[in-house]
Amino acid sequence: MKKTLNIQGMHCDACISLIKMELEEVGIAQDSVSIRVDSLNSRGVLTLADIEETQLEKAVERINSLGSYQVL
């Protein structure tokens, strides 16, 4: 399943790198992740290709645990 998440608090390339690294730690491959950042609104749009529901839950939990970001 393909899923798109909006993330509050993202504003630069370092944010993208951190989110990708955290997703890789929970078993989500880099090549299945696409992230766009709207720096003016401090939001990111994360698209995950071929993700299972359990992986999605882990991804949301991990992103929210970082403190600076919140999945909307």
N, CA and C atoms as an extended XYZ file, in Angstrom:
216
Properties=species:S:1:pos:R:3:atomname:S:1:resname:S:1:resid:I:1 pbc="F F F"
N         0.835       -1.172        0.000 N   MET     1
C         0.000        0.000        0.000 CA  MET     1
C         0.886        1.244        0.000 C   MET     1
N         0.484        2.256       -0.712 N   LYS     2
C         1.190        3.533       -0.745 CA  LYS     2
C         0.504        4.476        0.239 C   LYS     2
N         1.298        5.191        1.030 N   LYS     3
C         0.732        6.070        2.052 CA  LYS     3
C         1.469        7.406        2.052 C   LYS     3
N         0.721        8.492        2.239 N   THR     4
C         1.295        9.831        2.318 CA  THR     4
C         0.991       10.417        3.687 C   THR     4
N         2.035       10.962        4.327 N   LEU     5
C         1.896       11.571        5.647 CA  LEU     5
C         2.369       13.017        5.602 C   LEU     5
N         1.688       13.892        6.315 N   ASN     6
C         2.133       15.272        6.490 CA  ASN     6
C         2.844       15.361        7.830 C   ASN     6
N         4.003       16.017        7.823 N   ILE     7
C         4.809       16.104        9.034 CA  ILE     7
C         5.079       17.570        9.353 C   ILE     7
N         4.659       17.998       10.529 N   GLN     8
C         4.912       19.351       11.003 CA  GLN     8
C         6.318       19.419       11.589 C   GLN     8
N         7.025       20.529       11.346 N   GLY     9
C         8.335       20.744       11.947 CA  GLY     9
C         9.513       20.543       11.011 C   GLY     9
N         9.275       20.127        9.781 N   MET    10
C        10.364       19.921        8.820 CA  MET    10
C        10.618       21.212        8.055 C   MET    10
N        11.911       21.566        7.900 N   HIS    11
C        12.209       22.810        7.200 CA  HIS    11
C        13.481       22.795        6.350 C   HIS    11
N        14.223       21.685        6.321 N   CYS    12
C        15.477       21.697        5.564 CA  CYS    12
C        15.894       20.279        5.157 C   CYS    12
N        17.010       20.201        4.427 N   ASP    13
C        17.534       18.910        3.978 CA  ASP    13
C        17.995       18.031        5.141 C   ASP    13
N        18.464       18.657        6.217 N   ALA    14
C        18.874       17.875        7.386 CA  ALA    14
C        17.672       17.153        7.996 C   ALA    14
N        16.513       17.795        7.961 N   CYS    15
C        15.279       17.157        8.449 CA  CYS    15
C        14.963       15.922        7.607 C   CYS    15
N        15.105       16.055        6.307 N   ILE    16
C        14.858       14.930        5.402 CA  ILE    16
C        15.795       13.776        5.729 C   ILE    16
N        17.085       14.084        5.889 N   SER    17
C        18.076       13.046        6.183 CA  SER    17
C        17.769       12.337        7.496 C   SER    17
N        17.393       13.109        8.516 N   LEU    18
C        17.084       12.517        9.816 CA  LEU    18
C        15.872       11.597        9.730 C   LEU    18
N        14.821       12.049        9.081 N   ILE    19
C        13.613       11.226        8.953 CA  ILE    19
C        13.930        9.942        8.183 C   ILE    19
N        14.667       10.051        7.081 N   LYS    20
C        15.026        8.854        6.308 CA  LYS    20
C        15.846        7.879        7.141 C   LYS    20
N        16.795        8.408        7.922 N   MET    21
C        17.629        7.561        8.764 CA  MET    21
C        16.776        6.843        9.819 C   MET    21
N        15.859        7.564       10.428 N   GLU    22
C        14.988        6.963       11.441 CA  GLU    22
C        14.084        5.889       10.832 C   GLU    22
N        13.573        6.138        9.641 N   LEU    23
C        12.723        5.147        8.977 CA  LEU    23
C        13.511        3.892        8.629 C   LEU    23
N        14.758        4.079        8.221 N   GLU    24
C        15.602        2.928        7.915 CA  GLU    24
C        15.828        2.078        9.171 C   GLU    24
N        15.936        2.731       10.319 N   GLU    25
C        16.127        2.017       11.590 CA  GLU    25
C        14.944        1.111       11.936 C   GLU    25
N        13.741        1.467       11.462 N   VAL    26
C        12.571        0.616       11.731 CA  VAL    26
C        12.265       -0.308       10.556 C   VAL    26
N        13.214       -0.415        9.612 N   GLY    27
C        13.097       -1.392        8.540 CA  GLY    27
C        12.445       -0.915        7.258 C   GLY    27
N        12.327        0.394        7.084 N   ILE    28
C        11.738        0.928        5.856 CA  ILE    28
C        12.870        1.352        4.929 C   ILE    28
N        12.942        0.723        3.765 N   ALA    29
C        14.037        0.943        2.821 CA  ALA    29
C        14.018        2.363        2.261 C   ALA    29
N        15.208        2.939        2.105 N   GLN    30
C        15.365        4.296        1.581 CA  GLN    30
C        14.711        4.472        0.219 C   GLN    30
N        14.774        3.447       -0.624 N   ASP    31
C        14.232        3.586       -1.981 CA  ASP    31
C        12.702        3.586       -2.014 C   ASP    31
N        12.056        3.323       -0.874 N   SER    32
C        10.589        3.381       -0.828 CA  SER    32
C        10.088        4.668       -0.169 C   SER    32
N        11.021        5.603        0.106 N   VAL    33
C        10.694        6.843        0.809 CA  VAL    33
C        10.919        8.048       -0.096 C   VAL    33
N         9.930        8.931       -0.133 N   SER    34
C        10.049       10.201       -0.847 CA  SER    34
C         9.578       11.305        0.099 C   SER    34
N        10.392       12.368        0.229 N   ILE    35
C        10.031       13.466        1.131 CA  ILE    35
C        10.209       14.799        0.413 C   ILE    35
N         9.176       15.638        0.527 N   ARG    36
C         9.248       17.027        0.049 CA  ARG    36
C         9.087       17.932        1.261 C   ARG    36
N         9.816       19.053        1.266 N   VAL    37
C         9.729       19.988        2.383 CA  VAL    37
C         9.242       21.339        1.890 C   VAL    37
N         8.290       21.901        2.623 N   ASP    38
C         7.821       23.273        2.410 CA  ASP    38
C         8.406       24.091        3.558 C   ASP    38
N         9.563       24.714        3.322 N   SER    39
C        10.273       25.404        4.395 CA  SER    39
C         9.523       26.626        4.913 C   SER    39
N         8.707       27.248        4.090 N   LEU    40
C         7.948       28.419        4.539 CA  LEU    40
C         6.920       28.060        5.605 C   LEU    40
N         6.349       26.868        5.504 N   ASN    41
C         5.329       26.425        6.458 CA  ASN    41
C         5.841       25.377        7.441 C   ASN    41
N         7.135       25.068        7.377 N   SER    42
C         7.753       24.056        8.251 CA  SER    42
C         6.995       22.734        8.228 C   SER    42
N         6.695       22.287        7.016 N   ARG    43
C         5.996       21.009        6.845 CA  ARG    43
C         6.698       20.151        5.810 C   ARG    43
N         6.571       18.867        6.000 N   GLY    44
C         7.078       17.925        5.032 CA  GLY    44
C         5.967       16.997        4.592 C   GLY    44
N         6.098       16.495        3.375 N   VAL    45
C         5.164       15.495        2.866 CA  VAL    45
C         5.980       14.237        2.612 C   VAL    45
N         5.651       13.192        3.334 N   LEU    46
C         6.357       11.922        3.261 CA  LEU    46
C         5.483       10.922        2.524 C   LEU    46
N         6.021       10.349        1.451 N   THR    47
C         5.310        9.312        0.709 CA  THR    47
C         6.072        8.008        0.875 C   THR    47
N         5.360        6.982        1.298 N   LEU    48
C         5.939        5.662        1.507 CA  LEU    48
C         5.300        4.689        0.531 C   LEU    48
N         6.115        4.054       -0.274 N   ALA    49
C         5.627        3.081       -1.254 CA  ALA    49
C         5.723        1.678       -0.665 C   ALA    49
N         4.764        0.848       -0.999 N   ASP    50
C         4.774       -0.561       -0.583 CA  ASP    50
C         5.025       -0.733        0.911 C   ASP    50
N         4.197       -0.106        1.720 N   ILE    51
C         4.374       -0.199        3.166 CA  ILE    51
C         3.200       -0.950        3.790 C   ILE    51
N         3.518       -1.813        4.729 N   GLU    52
C         2.492       -2.555        5.459 CA  GLU    52
C         2.001       -1.709        6.631 C   GLU    52
N         0.816       -2.011        7.119 N   GLU    53
C         0.211       -1.233        8.211 CA  GLU    53
C         1.096       -1.211        9.455 C   GLU    53
N         1.716       -2.338        9.791 N   THR    54
C         2.572       -2.374       10.982 CA  THR    54
C         3.793       -1.483       10.808 C   THR    54
N         4.358       -1.460        9.595 N   GLN    55
C         5.491       -0.578        9.329 CA  GLN    55
C         5.065        0.883        9.409 C   GLN    55
N         3.889        1.183        8.912 N   LEU    56
C         3.372        2.546        8.959 CA  LEU    56
C         3.230        3.013       10.407 C   LEU    56
N         2.684        2.168       11.251 N   GLU    57
C         2.529        2.509       12.666 CA  GLU    57
C         3.883        2.771       13.315 C   GLU    57
N         4.878        1.935       13.007 N   LYS    58
C         6.227        2.126       13.542 CA  LYS    58
C         6.827        3.436       13.046 C   LYS    58
N         6.605        3.757       11.772 N   ALA    59
C         7.134        4.993       11.193 CA  ALA    59
C         6.552        6.214       11.896 C   ALA    59
N         5.242        6.231       12.075 N   VAL    60
C         4.579        7.364       12.737 CA  VAL    60
C         5.078        7.500       14.172 C   VAL    60
N         5.165        6.387       14.871 N   GLU    61
C         5.645        6.400       16.255 CA  GLU    61
C         7.070        6.939       16.335 C   GLU    61
N         7.933        6.482       15.438 N   ARG    62
C         9.336        6.907       15.454 CA  ARG    62
C         9.461        8.395       15.144 C   ARG    62
N         8.748        8.874       14.138 N   ILE    63
C         8.810       10.297       13.781 CA  ILE    63
C         8.314       11.158       14.940 C   ILE    63
N         7.192       10.791       15.526 N   ASN    64
C         6.643       11.566       16.645 CA  ASN    64
C         7.554       11.542       17.867 C   ASN    64
N         8.317       10.464       18.045 N   SER    65
C         9.203       10.350       19.208 CA  SER    65
C        10.415       11.273       19.119 C   SER    65
N        10.678       11.818       17.939 N   LEU    66
C        11.837       12.693       17.772 CA  LEU    66
C        11.650       14.037       18.474 C   LEU    66
N        10.422       14.390       18.792 N   GLY    67
C        10.167       15.608       19.541 CA  GLY    67
C         9.974       16.857       18.706 C   GLY    67
N        10.778       17.038       17.681 N   SER    68
C        10.684       18.240       16.846 CA  SER    68
C         9.650       18.106       15.735 C   SER    68
N         9.187       16.892       15.509 N   TYR    69
C         8.284       16.622       14.390 CA  TYR    69
C         6.986       15.996       14.892 C   TYR    69
N         5.922       16.227       14.149 N   GLN    70
C         4.639       15.609       14.482 CA  GLN    70
C         3.929       15.220       13.197 C   GLN    70
N         3.547       13.946       13.108 N   VAL    71
C         2.758       13.483       11.970 CA  VAL    71
C         1.340       13.987       12.180 C   VAL    71
N         0.834       14.695       11.179 N   LEU    72
C        -0.508       15.286       11.275 CA  LEU    72
C        -1.560       14.338       10.748 C   LEU    72
